[in-house]
Amino acid sequence: MRNNGDLLKCRRLLFPSQLDQVMRLAAPLPIEVRAAFLERLASELRVLGELGDGVVFKTASRIQKEFFDPPDILPHPGRYA
């Protein structure tokens, strides 16, 4: 993560369990885009009214899909594929 400002913005908005969900969704993202992911999530959560666990998870999951770049599949999957 480039700076802690993005994390602090999310931290002020979320309960610890919700922040854990967000950080789990941020983990598979490349380090270069994690700050952008958290910034975008913080800005979207600010405009929502009530931030229940489901709303936070759905919003973070939707945004994660925009930032996630899955790895290329190997041309030869292996012996048991």
Protein Blocks (a to p, Z undefined) as FASTA:
>chain_A
ZZlklmmmmmmmpcfklmmmmmmmmmmpcfklmmmmmmmmmmmmmmpmbdcfklmmmmmm
mmmmmmpccddddfblbjkZZ
